[in-house]
Amino acid sequence: MKARNLGPRNLQAANTLALPCVAEHFYRLEQAEAAADTLRAIRERHPQHPLHILAGGSNVILPEHLPLVVQPAMTGIHYLGEQQGCHHYRVLAGTVWDALVRHTVDQGHGGLENLALIPGHCGAAPIQNIGAYGVELAEFVHAIEGVELTELQPFRHRREDARFAYRDSRYKQEAGRWLITALELALPARWRPRIDYPGLQQALAGQQPEPQRILQAVVAERKRKLPEPAQSPNAGSFFKNPVVDEYSMRLLLAEHPGLPHWPTESGHKLSAAWLIEQAGWKGRSLGPAGVSDQHALVLVNAGGARAEDILRLARAIQQDVETRFGVPLEIEPRCLA
Ligand SMILES: Cc1cc2nc3c(=O)[nH]c(=O)nc-3n(C[C@H](O)[C@H](O)[C@H](O)COP(=O)(O)OP(=O)(O)OC[C@H]3O[C@@H](n4cnc5c(N)ncnc54)[C@H](O)[C@@H]3O)c2cc1C
């Protein structure tokens, strides 16, 4: 039998917010090729339970109890060669994302360096189209493979099928329908540095911007700016940066000339961290949940918090920011609670 039930399993150490959670039934998927059959066997055994997928646990808000959890645990990075001006890699879902970034950069294949040190597994990276320092995963995706969970059939999507957007994809929109087992990435053979992001430019001042140097600068910058989940349990940015239209942008700037904003294809992106800090939430707590004093966009479990404590704080911030600025904030991590 390919599916071995490892539950019940305590998931408190398996989510970076350190929320208490027990999975009644817990399965690890070890083989990409056998994933559809294994999932069919799991479904037959637990027809009454909704199935939740957990990878590195760095972007989830977990309830205290989950009936059935599956972890894609297959690992491996395979270089497929150069095709049409790109280095192609196939990487299995359970591989640690940062290990892939370092491996490709070590091979002399740049592209992913701005995305160094983002926690989590490769299979989770397309869910919210991970991004950092002016770069998003979407631009490197050639194909995504996995299992469609309604029919339990394997699928292979091209980038266009994935409907990537800012911290979004069809896999996030249609959560529960897709389990990703592997990604095929295409890294441009003619690499060019992407160092427009102000903090990165300063860190690299006077240096030749090679992929390895950029990676090191990104790692240093992230370590300086973001609280480490091991010391201060968190899920990274808790809210997406809101995007507003031209008219709203003008009204906001008339009242708040210091509001940081960037033009994007869909409108003006605002700094959620600035809005939260201006509303006075940076460093503040509500019971055992708090806002990091290091970064206003990061909510932390100050000790003993449960999902409802984190969500209560999040709602208080959302209400306050909306009242003050008229801008709704959207929660970024996936809430399973
Ligand atoms: C300190 C810190 C910094 C962060 N910085 C960034 C950042 O700079 N940029 C950024 O974009 N994100 C960032 N994040 C968020 C997080 O690292 C990413 O979203 C990451 O891709 C989540 O990976 P994971 O393996 O932990 O996924 P999990 O948290 O386990 O899962 C996230 C979601 O994806 C689903 N999922 C996971 N794997 C699969 C799969 N194989 N198939 C189908 N569904 C799946 C889960 O069901 C869940 O809904 C940060 C988080 C932390 C804690």
PDBQT file of the ligand as one rigid body, heavy atoms in Angstrom, charges set to zero:
ROOT
HETATM    1  C1  LIG A 401       9.360  34.710   7.532  1.00  0.00    +0.000 C 
HETATM    2  C2  LIG A 401       8.532  34.538   6.286  1.00  0.00    +0.000 A 
HETATM    3  C3  LIG A 401       8.853  35.270   5.158  1.00  0.00    +0.000 A 
HETATM    4  C4  LIG A 401       8.097  35.126   3.978  1.00  0.00    +0.000 A 
HETATM    5  N1  LIG A 401       8.433  35.868   2.891  1.00  0.00    +0.000 NA
HETATM    6  C5  LIG A 401       7.721  35.754   1.747  1.00  0.00    +0.000 A 
HETATM    7  C6  LIG A 401       8.065  36.522   0.591  1.00  0.00    +0.000 A 
HETATM    8  O1  LIG A 401       9.029  37.296   0.585  1.00  0.00    +0.000 OA
HETATM    9  N2  LIG A 401       7.299  36.382  -0.518  1.00  0.00    +0.000 N 
HETATM   10  C7  LIG A 401       6.241  35.522  -0.568  1.00  0.00    +0.000 A 
HETATM   11  O2  LIG A 401       5.589  35.449  -1.621  1.00  0.00    +0.000 OA
HETATM   12  N3  LIG A 401       5.903  34.766   0.509  1.00  0.00    +0.000 NA
HETATM   13  C8  LIG A 401       6.613  34.860   1.654  1.00  0.00    +0.000 A 
HETATM   14  N4  LIG A 401       6.263  34.107   2.760  1.00  0.00    +0.000 N 
HETATM   15  C9  LIG A 401       5.106  33.198   2.675  1.00  0.00    +0.000 C 
HETATM   16  C10 LIG A 401       5.483  31.731   2.365  1.00  0.00    +0.000 C 
HETATM   17  O3  LIG A 401       6.834  31.493   2.607  1.00  0.00    +0.000 OA
HETATM   18  C11 LIG A 401       5.169  31.333   0.921  1.00  0.00    +0.000 C 
HETATM   19  O4  LIG A 401       3.814  31.555   0.621  1.00  0.00    +0.000 OA
HETATM   20  C12 LIG A 401       5.494  29.853   0.651  1.00  0.00    +0.000 C 
HETATM   21  O5  LIG A 401       5.365  29.581  -0.726  1.00  0.00    +0.000 OA
HETATM   22  C13 LIG A 401       4.602  28.899   1.451  1.00  0.00    +0.000 C 
HETATM   23  O6  LIG A 401       5.169  27.602   1.301  1.00  0.00    +0.000 OA
HETATM   24  P1  LIG A 401       4.852  26.436   2.319  1.00  0.00    +0.000 P 
HETATM   25  O7  LIG A 401       5.543  25.232   1.794  1.00  0.00    +0.000 OA
HETATM   26  O8  LIG A 401       5.208  26.836   3.700  1.00  0.00    +0.000 OA
HETATM   27  O9  LIG A 401       3.285  26.295   2.128  1.00  0.00    +0.000 OA
HETATM   28  P2  LIG A 401       2.154  26.016   3.242  1.00  0.00    +0.000 P 
HETATM   29  O10 LIG A 401       2.122  27.161   4.191  1.00  0.00    +0.000 OA
HETATM   30  O11 LIG A 401       2.291  24.664   3.806  1.00  0.00    +0.000 OA
HETATM   31  O12 LIG A 401       0.864  26.076   2.322  1.00  0.00    +0.000 OA
HETATM   32  C14 LIG A 401       0.407  27.296   1.791  1.00  0.00    +0.000 C 
HETATM   33  C15 LIG A 401      -0.834  27.011   0.940  1.00  0.00    +0.000 C 
HETATM   34  O13 LIG A 401      -0.470  26.264  -0.214  1.00  0.00    +0.000 OA
HETATM   35  C16 LIG A 401      -1.166  25.014  -0.267  1.00  0.00    +0.000 C 
HETATM   36  N5  LIG A 401      -0.201  24.037  -0.791  1.00  0.00    +0.000 N 
HETATM   37  C17 LIG A 401       1.049  23.808  -0.318  1.00  0.00    +0.000 A 
HETATM   38  N6  LIG A 401       1.676  22.897  -1.083  1.00  0.00    +0.000 NA
HETATM   39  C18 LIG A 401       0.808  22.537  -2.055  1.00  0.00    +0.000 A 
HETATM   40  C19 LIG A 401       0.885  21.638  -3.157  1.00  0.00    +0.000 A 
HETATM   41  N7  LIG A 401       1.969  20.908  -3.400  1.00  0.00    +0.000 N 
HETATM   42  N8  LIG A 401      -0.217  21.522  -3.960  1.00  0.00    +0.000 NA
HETATM   43  C20 LIG A 401      -1.333  22.263  -3.735  1.00  0.00    +0.000 A 
HETATM   44  N9  LIG A 401      -1.459  23.126  -2.699  1.00  0.00    +0.000 NA
HETATM   45  C21 LIG A 401      -0.388  23.268  -1.875  1.00  0.00    +0.000 A 
HETATM   46  C22 LIG A 401      -1.609  24.738   1.162  1.00  0.00    +0.000 C 
HETATM   47  O14 LIG A 401      -2.771  23.932   1.182  1.00  0.00    +0.000 OA
HETATM   48  C23 LIG A 401      -1.887  26.151   1.658  1.00  0.00    +0.000 C 
HETATM   49  O15 LIG A 401      -3.154  26.568   1.211  1.00  0.00    +0.000 OA
HETATM   50  C24 LIG A 401       7.005  34.228   3.943  1.00  0.00    +0.000 A 
HETATM   51  C25 LIG A 401       6.700  33.471   5.086  1.00  0.00    +0.000 A 
HETATM   52  C26 LIG A 401       7.451  33.619   6.252  1.00  0.00    +0.000 A 
HETATM   53  C27 LIG A 401       7.119  32.804   7.454  1.00  0.00    +0.000 C 
ENDROOT
TORSDOF 0
